[in-house]
Amino acid sequence: MKATEIKNKSDAELQTELESIRKEQFNLRMQRGAGQEVRPHIWREAKKNIARIKTVQRERQQSGDQS
């Protein structure tokens, strides 16, 4: 997911997206704990997407722009 896509979403959509990515990350962590192979690029992508969403949320909070 690109930063421009994230910036075009509303706050509610961002929150929903963040929750779904965190669930995916949890499932990946459980797979790794169970001894299954988890492709590292999927893990990194989930972490980066979480960071991107949280950055946009923080920017909106600081600027007072609640779109």
PQR file of N, CA, C, O and H, with PARSE charges and radii, in Angstrom:
ATOM      1  N   MET A   1       0.841  -1.165   0.000 -0.4000 1.5000
ATOM      2  CA  MET A   1       0.000   0.000   0.000 -0.0000 2.0000
ATOM      3  C   MET A   1       0.890   1.233   0.000  0.5500 1.7000
ATOM      4  O   MET A   1       1.843   1.321   0.775 -0.5500 1.4000
ATOM      5  N   LYS A   2       0.580   2.175  -0.865 -0.4000 1.5000
ATOM      6  CA  LYS A   2       1.390   3.372  -0.980 -0.0000 2.0000
ATOM      7  C   LYS A   2       0.858   4.475  -0.069  0.5500 1.7000
ATOM      8  O   LYS A   2      -0.310   4.469   0.320 -0.5500 1.4000
ATOM      9  H   LYS A   2      -0.194   2.104  -1.495  0.4000 1.0000
ATOM     10  N   ALA A   3       1.717   5.402   0.257 -0.4000 1.5000
ATOM     11  CA  ALA A   3       1.348   6.490   1.155 -0.0000 2.0000
ATOM     12  C   ALA A   3       0.236   7.347   0.561  0.5500 1.7000
ATOM     13  O   ALA A   3      -0.618   7.841   1.297 -0.5500 1.4000
ATOM     14  H   ALA A   3       2.666   5.407  -0.059  0.4000 1.0000
ATOM     15  N   THR A   4       0.231   7.531  -0.750 -0.4000 1.5000
ATOM     16  CA  THR A   4      -0.822   8.341  -1.366 -0.0000 2.0000
ATOM     17  C   THR A   4      -2.180   7.666  -1.234  0.5500 1.7000
ATOM     18  O   THR A   4      -3.195   8.343  -1.067 -0.5500 1.4000
ATOM     19  H   THR A   4       0.924   7.130  -1.348  0.4000 1.0000
ATOM     20  N   GLU A   5      -2.209   6.350  -1.308 -0.4000 1.5000
ATOM     21  CA  GLU A   5      -3.463   5.618  -1.117 -0.0000 2.0000
ATOM     22  C   GLU A   5      -3.968   5.791   0.309  0.5500 1.7000
ATOM     23  O   GLU A   5      -5.167   5.937   0.543 -0.5500 1.4000
ATOM     24  H   GLU A   5      -1.385   5.801  -1.443  0.4000 1.0000
ATOM     25  N   ILE A   6      -3.057   5.772   1.240 -0.4000 1.5000
ATOM     26  CA  ILE A   6      -3.417   5.897   2.649 -0.0000 2.0000
ATOM     27  C   ILE A   6      -3.950   7.302   2.939  0.5500 1.7000
ATOM     28  O   ILE A   6      -4.925   7.458   3.673 -0.5500 1.4000
ATOM     29  H   ILE A   6      -2.082   5.653   1.051  0.4000 1.0000
ATOM     30  N   LYS A   7      -3.317   8.311   2.368 -0.4000 1.5000
ATOM     31  CA  LYS A   7      -3.720   9.691   2.626 -0.0000 2.0000
ATOM     32  C   LYS A   7      -5.105   9.995   2.064  0.5500 1.7000
ATOM     33  O   LYS A   7      -5.788  10.894   2.555 -0.5500 1.4000
ATOM     34  H   LYS A   7      -2.525   8.185   1.772  0.4000 1.0000
ATOM     35  N   ASN A   8      -5.524   9.261   1.047 -0.4000 1.5000
ATOM     36  CA  ASN A   8      -6.826   9.498   0.439 -0.0000 2.0000
ATOM     37  C   ASN A   8      -7.972   8.833   1.191  0.5500 1.7000
ATOM     38  O   ASN A   8      -9.136   9.068   0.866 -0.5500 1.4000
ATOM     39  H   ASN A   8      -4.970   8.531   0.647  0.4000 1.0000
ATOM     40  N   LYS A   9      -7.669   8.016   2.180 -0.4000 1.5000
ATOM     41  CA  LYS A   9      -8.702   7.319   2.939 -0.0000 2.0000
ATOM     42  C   LYS A   9      -9.155   8.156   4.132  0.5500 1.7000
ATOM     43  O   LYS A   9      -8.416   9.005   4.631 -0.5500 1.4000
ATOM     44  H   LYS A   9      -6.724   7.825   2.444  0.4000 1.0000
ATOM     45  N   SER A  10     -10.376   7.902   4.574 -0.4000 1.5000
ATOM     46  CA  SER A  10     -10.901   8.609   5.748 -0.0000 2.0000
ATOM     47  C   SER A  10     -10.319   7.986   7.016  0.5500 1.7000
ATOM     48  O   SER A  10      -9.675   6.938   6.973 -0.5500 1.4000
ATOM     49  H   SER A  10     -10.976   7.212   4.168  0.4000 1.0000
ATOM     50  N   ASP A  11     -10.560   8.650   8.137 -0.4000 1.5000
ATOM     51  CA  ASP A  11     -10.048   8.154   9.414 -0.0000 2.0000
ATOM     52  C   ASP A  11     -10.641   6.788   9.762  0.5500 1.7000
ATOM     53  O   ASP A  11      -9.939   5.913  10.270 -0.5500 1.4000
ATOM     54  H   ASP A  11     -11.083   9.501   8.172  0.4000 1.0000
ATOM     55  N   ALA A  12     -11.927   6.609   9.488 -0.4000 1.5000
ATOM     56  CA  ALA A  12     -12.572   5.324   9.787 -0.0000 2.0000
ATOM     57  C   ALA A  12     -11.991   4.213   8.925  0.5500 1.7000
ATOM     58  O   ALA A  12     -11.774   3.100   9.404 -0.5500 1.4000
ATOM     59  H   ALA A  12     -12.497   7.319   9.075  0.4000 1.0000
ATOM     60  N   GLU A  13     -11.739   4.510   7.658 -0.4000 1.5000
ATOM     61  CA  GLU A  13     -11.151   3.508   6.768 -0.0000 2.0000
ATOM     62  C   GLU A  13      -9.736   3.156   7.214  0.5500 1.7000
ATOM     63  O   GLU A  13      -9.330   1.995   7.157 -0.5500 1.4000
ATOM     64  H   GLU A  13     -11.915   5.414   7.269  0.4000 1.0000
ATOM     65  N   LEU A  14      -8.992   4.162   7.657 -0.4000 1.5000
ATOM     66  CA  LEU A  14      -7.632   3.904   8.141 -0.0000 2.0000
ATOM     67  C   LEU A  14      -7.649   3.007   9.374  0.5500 1.7000
ATOM     68  O   LEU A  14      -6.832   2.095   9.499 -0.5500 1.4000
ATOM     69  H   LEU A  14      -9.321   5.104   7.704  0.4000 1.0000
ATOM     70  N   GLN A  15      -8.580   3.270  10.279 -0.4000 1.5000
ATOM     71  CA  GLN A  15      -8.671   2.459  11.490 -0.0000 2.0000
ATOM     72  C   GLN A  15      -9.017   1.020  11.148  0.5500 1.7000
ATOM     73  O   GLN A  15      -8.453   0.092  11.727 -0.5500 1.4000
ATOM     74  H   GLN A  15      -9.244   4.011  10.177  0.4000 1.0000
ATOM     75  N   THR A  16      -9.937   0.827  10.217 -0.4000 1.5000
ATOM     76  CA  THR A  16     -10.312  -0.523   9.783 -0.0000 2.0000
ATOM     77  C   THR A  16      -9.136  -1.228   9.131  0.5500 1.7000
ATOM     78  O   THR A  16      -8.882  -2.403   9.396 -0.5500 1.4000
ATOM     79  H   THR A  16     -10.395   1.581   9.747  0.4000 1.0000
ATOM     80  N   GLU A  17      -8.421  -0.509   8.280 -0.4000 1.5000
ATOM     81  CA  GLU A  17      -7.256  -1.070   7.601 -0.0000 2.0000
ATOM     82  C   GLU A  17      -6.174  -1.443   8.609  0.5500 1.7000
ATOM     83  O   GLU A  17      -5.540  -2.491   8.483 -0.5500 1.4000
ATOM     84  H   GLU A  17      -8.627   0.446   8.064  0.4000 1.0000
ATOM     85  N   LEU A  18      -5.963  -0.590   9.606 -0.4000 1.5000
ATOM     86  CA  LEU A  18      -4.961  -0.859  10.639 -0.0000 2.0000
ATOM     87  C   LEU A  18      -5.310  -2.126  11.415  0.5500 1.7000
ATOM     88  O   LEU A  18      -4.440  -2.953  11.688 -0.5500 1.4000
ATOM     89  H   LEU A  18      -6.478   0.261   9.708  0.4000 1.0000
ATOM     90  N   GLU A  19      -6.572  -2.273  11.764 -0.4000 1.5000
ATOM     91  CA  GLU A  19      -6.999  -3.471  12.489 -0.0000 2.0000
ATOM     92  C   GLU A  19      -6.790  -4.734  11.663  0.5500 1.7000
ATOM     93  O   GLU A  19      -6.347  -5.754  12.191 -0.5500 1.4000
ATOM     94  H   GLU A  19      -7.279  -1.602  11.542  0.4000 1.0000
ATOM     95  N   SER A  20      -7.104  -4.672  10.372 -0.4000 1.5000
ATOM     96  CA  SER A  20      -6.946  -5.868   9.529 -0.0000 2.0000
ATOM     97  C   SER A  20      -5.473  -6.227   9.350  0.5500 1.7000
ATOM     98  O   SER A  20      -5.124  -7.407   9.326 -0.5500 1.4000
ATOM     99  H   SER A  20      -7.463  -3.843   9.943  0.4000 1.0000
ATOM    100  N   ILE A  21      -4.610  -5.224   9.225 -0.4000 1.5000
ATOM    101  CA  ILE A  21      -3.170  -5.504   9.084 -0.0000 2.0000
ATOM    102  C   ILE A  21      -2.619  -6.074  10.378  0.5500 1.7000
ATOM    103  O   ILE A  21      -1.773  -6.968  10.349 -0.5500 1.4000
ATOM    104  H   ILE A  21      -4.894  -4.265   9.245  0.4000 1.0000
ATOM    105  N   ARG A  22      -3.086  -5.570  11.511 -0.4000 1.5000
ATOM    106  CA  ARG A  22      -2.616  -6.118  12.792 -0.0000 2.0000
ATOM    107  C   ARG A  22      -3.066  -7.556  12.988  0.5500 1.7000
ATOM    108  O   ARG A  22      -2.328  -8.364  13.550 -0.5500 1.4000
ATOM    109  H   ARG A  22      -3.773  -4.844  11.535  0.4000 1.0000
ATOM    110  N   LYS A  23      -4.278  -7.886  12.528 -0.4000 1.5000
ATOM    111  CA  LYS A  23      -4.740  -9.276  12.589 -0.0000 2.0000
ATOM    112  C   LYS A  23      -3.877 -10.161  11.708  0.5500 1.7000
ATOM    113  O   LYS A  23      -3.518 -11.275  12.088 -0.5500 1.4000
ATOM    114  H   LYS A  23      -4.878  -7.229  12.071  0.4000 1.0000
ATOM    115  N   GLU A  24      -3.547  -9.652  10.524 -0.4000 1.5000
ATOM    116  CA  GLU A  24      -2.676 -10.405   9.620 -0.0000 2.0000
ATOM    117  C   GLU A  24      -1.308 -10.622  10.259  0.5500 1.7000
ATOM    118  O   GLU A  24      -0.745 -11.714  10.181 -0.5500 1.4000
ATOM    119  H   GLU A  24      -3.839  -8.747  10.215  0.4000 1.0000
ATOM    120  N   GLN A  25      -0.776  -9.577  10.890 -0.4000 1.5000
ATOM    121  CA  GLN A  25       0.517  -9.682  11.553 -0.0000 2.0000
ATOM    122  C   GLN A  25       0.457 -10.701  12.691  0.5500 1.7000
ATOM    123  O   GLN A  25       1.399 -11.472  12.880 -0.5500 1.4000
ATOM    124  H   GLN A  25      -1.233  -8.690  10.953  0.4000 1.0000
ATOM    125  N   PHE A  26      -0.630 -10.712  13.442 -0.4000 1.5000
ATOM    126  CA  PHE A  26      -0.798 -11.681  14.513 -0.0000 2.0000
ATOM    127  C   PHE A  26      -0.802 -13.101  13.954  0.5500 1.7000
ATOM    128  O   PHE A  26      -0.155 -13.991  14.506 -0.5500 1.4000
ATOM    129  H   PHE A  26      -1.394 -10.086  13.289  0.4000 1.0000
ATOM    130  N   ASN A  27      -1.535 -13.311  12.853 -0.4000 1.5000
ATOM    131  CA  ASN A  27      -1.584 -14.632  12.235 -0.0000 2.0000
ATOM    132  C   ASN A  27      -0.215 -15.069  11.735  0.5500 1.7000
ATOM    133  O   ASN A  27       0.142 -16.242  11.847 -0.5500 1.4000
ATOM    134  H   ASN A  27      -2.060 -12.588  12.405  0.4000 1.0000
ATOM    135  N   LEU A  28       0.542 -14.147  11.191 -0.4000 1.5000
ATOM    136  CA  LEU A  28       1.900 -14.469  10.751 -0.0000 2.0000
ATOM    137  C   LEU A  28       2.770 -14.862  11.939  0.5500 1.7000
ATOM    138  O   LEU A  28       3.574 -15.790  11.847 -0.5500 1.4000
ATOM    139  H   LEU A  28       0.252 -13.194  11.100  0.4000 1.0000
ATOM    140  N   ARG A  29       2.606 -14.156  13.050 -0.4000 1.5000
ATOM    141  CA  ARG A  29       3.381 -14.467  14.254 -0.0000 2.0000
ATOM    142  C   ARG A  29       3.018 -15.848  14.789  0.5500 1.7000
ATOM    143  O   ARG A  29       3.889 -16.588  15.247 -0.5500 1.4000
ATOM    144  H   ARG A  29       1.953 -13.403  13.125  0.4000 1.0000
ATOM    145  N   MET A  30       1.733 -16.195  14.734 -0.4000 1.5000
ATOM    146  CA  MET A  30       1.299 -17.517  15.188 -0.0000 2.0000
ATOM    147  C   MET A  30       1.831 -18.616  14.265  0.5500 1.7000
ATOM    148  O   MET A  30       2.213 -19.689  14.732 -0.5500 1.4000
ATOM    149  H   MET A  30       1.025 -15.594  14.362  0.4000 1.0000
ATOM    150  N   GLN A  31       1.854 -18.353  12.978 -0.4000 1.5000
ATOM    151  CA  GLN A  31       2.408 -19.333  12.036 -0.0000 2.0000
ATOM    152  C   GLN A  31       3.888 -19.571  12.311  0.5500 1.7000
ATOM    153  O   GLN A  31       4.359 -20.709  12.305 -0.5500 1.4000
ATOM    154  H   GLN A  31       1.544 -17.482  12.599  0.4000 1.0000
ATOM    155  N   ARG A  32       4.608 -18.490  12.552 -0.4000 1.5000
ATOM    156  CA  ARG A  32       6.036 -18.617  12.834 -0.0000 2.0000
ATOM    157  C   ARG A  32       6.248 -19.370  14.142  0.5500 1.7000
ATOM    158  O   ARG A  32       7.167 -20.182  14.245 -0.5500 1.4000
ATOM    159  H   ARG A  32       4.225 -17.566  12.557  0.4000 1.0000
ATOM    160  N   GLY A  33       5.417 -19.113  15.131 -0.4000 1.5000
ATOM    161  CA  GLY A  33       5.522 -19.799  16.416 -0.0000 2.0000
ATOM    162  C   GLY A  33       5.202 -21.275  16.310  0.5500 1.7000
ATOM    163  O   GLY A  33       5.709 -22.084  17.088 -0.5500 1.4000
ATOM    164  H   GLY A  33       4.671 -18.453  15.048  0.4000 1.0000
ATOM    165  N   ALA A  34       4.353 -21.633  15.341 -0.4000 1.5000
ATOM    166  CA  ALA A  34       3.987 -23.033  15.145 -0.0000 2.0000
ATOM    167  C   ALA A  34       5.013 -23.765  14.291  0.5500 1.7000
ATOM    168  O   ALA A  34       4.870 -24.961  14.036 -0.5500 1.4000
ATOM    169  H   ALA A  34       3.941 -20.977  14.710  0.4000 1.0000
ATOM    170  N   GLY A  35       6.040 -23.059  13.850 -0.4000 1.5000
ATOM    171  CA  GLY A  35       7.093 -23.698  13.083 -0.0000 2.0000
ATOM    172  C   GLY A  35       6.883 -23.663  11.582  0.5500 1.7000
ATOM    173  O   GLY A  35       7.643 -24.280  10.835 -0.5500 1.4000
ATOM    174  H   GLY A  35       6.156 -22.088  14.057  0.4000 1.0000
ATOM    175  N   GLN A  36       5.877 -22.960  11.136 -0.4000 1.5000
ATOM    176  CA  GLN A  36       5.658 -22.861   9.698 -0.0000 2.0000
ATOM    177  C   GLN A  36       6.563 -21.786   9.111  0.5500 1.7000
ATOM    178  O   GLN A  36       6.986 -20.859   9.803 -0.5500 1.4000
ATOM    179  H   GLN A  36       5.260 -22.458  11.742  0.4000 1.0000
ATOM    180  N   GLU A  37       6.848 -21.930   7.834 -0.4000 1.5000
ATOM    181  CA  GLU A  37       7.652 -20.937   7.138 -0.0000 2.0000
ATOM    182  C   GLU A  37       6.801 -19.709   6.861  0.5500 1.7000
ATOM    183  O   GLU A  37       5.701 -19.819   6.320 -0.5500 1.4000
ATOM    184  H   GLU A  37       6.504 -22.682   7.272  0.4000 1.0000
ATOM    185  N   VAL A  38       7.303 -18.554   7.226 -0.4000 1.5000
ATOM    186  CA  VAL A  38       6.641 -17.288   6.917 -0.0000 2.0000
ATOM    187  C   VAL A  38       7.604 -16.500   6.048  0.5500 1.7000
ATOM    188  O   VAL A  38       8.760 -16.277   6.407 -0.5500 1.4000
ATOM    189  H   VAL A  38       8.197 -18.465   7.665  0.4000 1.0000
ATOM    190  N   ARG A  39       7.101 -16.088   4.903 -0.4000 1.5000
ATOM    191  CA  ARG A  39       7.962 -15.337   3.991 -0.0000 2.0000
ATOM    192  C   ARG A  39       8.277 -13.974   4.599  0.5500 1.7000
ATOM    193  O   ARG A  39       7.363 -13.229   4.952 -0.5500 1.4000
ATOM    194  H   ARG A  39       6.162 -16.269   4.611  0.4000 1.0000
ATOM    195  N   PRO A  40       9.557 -13.642   4.725 -0.5600 1.5000
ATOM    196  CA  PRO A  40       9.960 -12.411   5.415  0.2800 2.0000
ATOM    197  C   PRO A  40       9.417 -11.146   4.775  0.5500 1.7000
ATOM    198  O   PRO A  40       9.158 -10.170   5.479 -0.5500 1.4000
ATOM    199  N   HIS A  41       9.237 -11.133   3.457 -0.4000 1.5000
ATOM    200  CA  HIS A  41       8.775  -9.906   2.815 -0.0000 2.0000
ATOM    201  C   HIS A  41       7.341  -9.570   3.216  0.5500 1.7000
ATOM    202  O   HIS A  41       6.976  -8.395   3.241 -0.5500 1.4000
ATOM    203  H   HIS A  41       9.447 -11.926   2.885  0.4000 1.0000
ATOM    204  N   ILE A  42       6.527 -10.566   3.528 -0.4000 1.5000
ATOM    205  CA  ILE A  42       5.154 -10.306   3.968 -0.0000 2.0000
ATOM    206  C   ILE A  42       5.179  -9.665   5.355  0.5500 1.7000
ATOM    207  O   ILE A  42       4.417  -8.739   5.632 -0.5500 1.4000
ATOM    208  H   ILE A  42       6.824 -11.521   3.508  0.4000 1.0000
ATOM    209  N   TRP A  43       6.051 -10.160   6.212 -0.4000 1.5000
ATOM    210  CA  TRP A  43       6.195  -9.616   7.566 -0.0000 2.0000
ATOM    211  C   TRP A  43       6.649  -8.155   7.508  0.5500 1.7000
ATOM    212  O   TRP A  43       6.093  -7.300   8.198 -0.5500 1.4000
ATOM    213  H   TRP A  43       6.670 -10.912   5.986  0.4000 1.0000
ATOM    214  N   ARG A  44       7.665  -7.873   6.679 -0.4000 1.5000
ATOM    215  CA  ARG A  44       8.169  -6.502   6.550 -0.0000 2.0000
ATOM    216  C   ARG A  44       7.106  -5.569   5.974  0.5500 1.7000
ATOM    217  O   ARG A  44       6.962  -4.431   6.422 -0.5500 1.4000
ATOM    218  H   ARG A  44       8.116  -8.567   6.118  0.4000 1.0000
ATOM    219  N   GLU A  45       6.369  -6.055   4.986 -0.4000 1.5000
ATOM    220  CA  GLU A  45       5.327  -5.249   4.361 -0.0000 2.0000
ATOM    221  C   GLU A  45       4.235  -4.871   5.367  0.5500 1.7000
ATOM    222  O   GLU A  45       3.749  -3.740   5.361 -0.5500 1.4000
ATOM    223  H   GLU A  45       6.486  -6.979   4.622  0.4000 1.0000
ATOM    224  N   ALA A  46       3.856  -5.804   6.217 -0.4000 1.5000
ATOM    225  CA  ALA A  46       2.841  -5.530   7.232 -0.0000 2.0000
ATOM    226  C   ALA A  46       3.342  -4.464   8.208  0.5500 1.7000
ATOM    227  O   ALA A  46       2.602  -3.546   8.561 -0.5500 1.4000
ATOM    228  H   ALA A  46       4.251  -6.723   6.221  0.4000 1.0000
ATOM    229  N   LYS A  47       4.590  -4.587   8.639 -0.4000 1.5000
ATOM    230  CA  LYS A  47       5.152  -3.613   9.569 -0.0000 2.0000
ATOM    231  C   LYS A  47       5.203  -2.218   8.955  0.5500 1.7000
ATOM    232  O   LYS A  47       4.886  -1.227   9.614 -0.5500 1.4000
ATOM    233  H   LYS A  47       5.191  -5.333   8.352  0.4000 1.0000
ATOM    234  N   LYS A  48       5.602  -2.150   7.692 -0.4000 1.5000
ATOM    235  CA  LYS A  48       5.703  -0.853   7.023 -0.0000 2.0000
ATOM    236  C   LYS A  48       4.334  -0.223   6.818  0.5500 1.7000
ATOM    237  O   LYS A  48       4.178   0.989   6.969 -0.5500 1.4000
ATOM    238  H   LYS A  48       5.860  -2.954   7.156  0.4000 1.0000
ATOM    239  N   ASN A  49       3.342  -1.038   6.476 -0.4000 1.5000
ATOM    240  CA  ASN A  49       1.994  -0.503   6.289 -0.0000 2.0000
ATOM    241  C   ASN A  49       1.423   0.031   7.591  0.5500 1.7000
ATOM    242  O   ASN A  49       0.755   1.065   7.598 -0.5500 1.4000
ATOM    243  H   ASN A  49       3.468  -2.022   6.354  0.4000 1.0000
ATOM    244  N   ILE A  50       1.681  -0.666   8.696 -0.4000 1.5000
ATOM    245  CA  ILE A  50       1.240  -0.178  10.000 -0.0000 2.0000
ATOM    246  C   ILE A  50       1.887   1.174  10.294  0.5500 1.7000
ATOM    247  O   ILE A  50       1.218   2.101  10.752 -0.5500 1.4000
ATOM    248  H   ILE A  50       2.224  -1.505   8.690  0.4000 1.0000
ATOM    249  N   ALA A  51       3.174   1.283  10.031 -0.4000 1.5000
ATOM    250  CA  ALA A  51       3.886   2.533  10.283 -0.0000 2.0000
ATOM    251  C   ALA A  51       3.340   3.657   9.406  0.5500 1.7000
ATOM    252  O   ALA A  51       3.185   4.785   9.873 -0.5500 1.4000
ATOM    253  H   ALA A  51       3.717   0.530   9.658  0.4000 1.0000
ATOM    254  N   ARG A  52       3.050   3.362   8.152 -0.4000 1.5000
ATOM    255  CA  ARG A  52       2.519   4.385   7.250 -0.0000 2.0000
ATOM    256  C   ARG A  52       1.159   4.894   7.744  0.5500 1.7000
ATOM    257  O   ARG A  52       0.908   6.099   7.764 -0.5500 1.4000
ATOM    258  H   ARG A  52       3.176   2.445   7.772  0.4000 1.0000
ATOM    259  N   ILE A  53       0.294   3.969   8.137 -0.4000 1.5000
ATOM    260  CA  ILE A  53      -1.034   4.361   8.600 -0.0000 2.0000
ATOM    261  C   ILE A  53      -0.940   5.190   9.870  0.5500 1.7000
ATOM    262  O   ILE A  53      -1.619   6.208  10.004 -0.5500 1.4000
ATOM    263  H   ILE A  53       0.498   2.990   8.121  0.4000 1.0000
ATOM    264  N   LYS A  54      -0.096   4.757  10.805 -0.4000 1.5000
ATOM    265  CA  LYS A  54       0.037   5.488  12.059 -0.0000 2.0000
ATOM    266  C   LYS A  54       0.641   6.878  11.825  0.5500 1.7000
ATOM    267  O   LYS A  54       0.298   7.827  12.530 -0.5500 1.4000
ATOM    268  H   LYS A  54       0.456   3.930  10.697  0.4000 1.0000
ATOM    269  N   THR A  55       1.525   7.001  10.853 -0.4000 1.5000
ATOM    270  CA  THR A  55       2.113   8.294  10.528 -0.0000 2.0000
ATOM    271  C   THR A  55       1.053   9.246   9.999  0.5500 1.7000
ATOM    272  O   THR A  55       0.995  10.405  10.412 -0.5500 1.4000
ATOM    273  H   THR A  55       1.804   6.230  10.280  0.4000 1.0000
ATOM    274  N   VAL A  56       0.217   8.766   9.090 -0.4000 1.5000
ATOM    275  CA  VAL A  56      -0.846   9.607   8.532 -0.0000 2.0000
ATOM    276  C   VAL A  56      -1.834   9.995   9.624  0.5500 1.7000
ATOM    277  O   VAL A  56      -2.270  11.144   9.681 -0.5500 1.4000
ATOM    278  H   VAL A  56       0.265   7.825   8.755  0.4000 1.0000
ATOM    279  N   GLN A  57      -2.192   9.055  10.488 -0.4000 1.5000
ATOM    280  CA  GLN A  57      -3.105   9.370  11.586 -0.0000 2.0000
ATOM    281  C   GLN A  57      -2.510  10.444  12.493  0.5500 1.7000
ATOM    282  O   GLN A  57      -3.212  11.362  12.916 -0.5500 1.4000
ATOM    283  H   GLN A  57      -1.837   8.121  10.442  0.4000 1.0000
ATOM    284  N   ARG A  58      -1.237  10.330  12.786 -0.4000 1.5000
ATOM    285  CA  ARG A  58      -0.569  11.297  13.657 -0.0000 2.0000
ATOM    286  C   ARG A  58      -0.501  12.674  12.995  0.5500 1.7000
ATOM    287  O   ARG A  58      -0.715  13.690  13.656 -0.5500 1.4000
ATOM    288  H   ARG A  58      -0.667   9.584  12.442  0.4000 1.0000
ATOM    289  N   GLU A  59      -0.203  12.710  11.690 -0.4000 1.5000
ATOM    290  CA  GLU A  59      -0.169  13.969  10.974 -0.0000 2.0000
ATOM    291  C   GLU A  59      -1.524  14.657  11.016  0.5500 1.7000
ATOM    292  O   GLU A  59      -1.601  15.866  11.230 -0.5500 1.4000
ATOM    293  H   GLU A  59      -0.029  11.884  11.154  0.4000 1.0000
ATOM    294  N   ARG A  60      -2.586  13.900  10.814 -0.4000 1.5000
ATOM    295  CA  ARG A  60      -3.926  14.466  10.844 -0.0000 2.0000
ATOM    296  C   ARG A  60      -4.279  14.976  12.241  0.5500 1.7000
ATOM    297  O   ARG A  60      -4.921  16.016  12.392 -0.5500 1.4000
ATOM    298  H   ARG A  60      -2.524  12.917  10.640  0.4000 1.0000
ATOM    299  N   GLN A  61      -3.853  14.236  13.249 -0.4000 1.5000
ATOM    300  CA  GLN A  61      -4.145  14.635  14.614 -0.0000 2.0000
ATOM    301  C   GLN A  61      -3.439  15.947  14.944  0.5500 1.7000
ATOM    302  O   GLN A  61      -4.018  16.822  15.587 -0.5500 1.4000
ATOM    303  H   GLN A  61      -3.332  13.391  13.127  0.4000 1.0000
ATOM    304  N   GLN A  62      -2.211  16.083  14.511 -0.4000 1.5000
ATOM    305  CA  GLN A  62      -1.444  17.296  14.803 -0.0000 2.0000
ATOM    306  C   GLN A  62      -1.951  18.501  14.033  0.5500 1.7000
ATOM    307  O   GLN A  62      -1.929  19.620  14.545 -0.5500 1.4000
ATOM    308  H   GLN A  62      -1.740  15.372  13.988  0.4000 1.0000
ATOM    309  N   SER A  63      -2.409  18.281  12.800 -0.4000 1.5000
ATOM    310  CA  SER A  63      -2.855  19.407  11.992 -0.0000 2.0000
ATOM    311  C   SER A  63      -4.307  19.789  12.296  0.5500 1.7000
ATOM    312  O   SER A  63      -4.760  20.874  11.931 -0.5500 1.4000
ATOM    313  H   SER A  63      -2.426  17.372  12.384  0.4000 1.0000
ATOM    314  N   GLY A  64      -5.026  18.893  12.961 -0.4000 1.5000
ATOM    315  CA  GLY A  64      -6.419  19.159  13.262 -0.0000 2.0000
ATOM    316  C   GLY A  64      -7.344  18.858  12.102  0.5500 1.7000
ATOM    317  O   GLY A  64      -8.539  19.147  12.167 -0.5500 1.4000
ATOM    318  H   GLY A  64      -4.657  18.011  13.257  0.4000 1.0000
ATOM    319  N   ASP A  65      -6.801  18.276  11.036 -0.4000 1.5000
ATOM    320  CA  ASP A  65      -7.596  17.929   9.859 -0.0000 2.0000
ATOM    321  C   ASP A  65      -8.174  16.539  10.053  0.5500 1.7000
ATOM    322  O   ASP A  65      -7.468  15.544   9.888 -0.5500 1.4000
ATOM    323  H   ASP A  65      -5.831  18.041  10.983  0.4000 1.0000
ATOM    324  N   GLN A  66      -9.444  16.459  10.399 -0.4000 1.5000
ATOM    325  CA  GLN A  66     -10.107  15.171  10.627 -0.0000 2.0000
ATOM    326  C   GLN A  66     -11.018  14.871   9.450  0.5500 1.7000
ATOM    327  O   GLN A  66     -12.229  15.076   9.540 -0.5500 1.4000
ATOM    328  H   GLN A  66     -10.018  17.267  10.533  0.4000 1.0000
ATOM    329  N   SER A  67     -10.456  14.387   8.346 -0.4000 1.5000
ATOM    330  CA  SER A  67     -11.270  14.067   7.160 -0.0000 2.0000
ATOM    331  C   SER A  67     -11.614  12.612   7.086  0.5500 1.7000
ATOM    332  O   SER A  67     -12.292  12.185   6.152 -0.5500 1.4000
ATOM    333  H   SER A  67      -9.473  14.220   8.273  0.4000 1.0000
TER
END
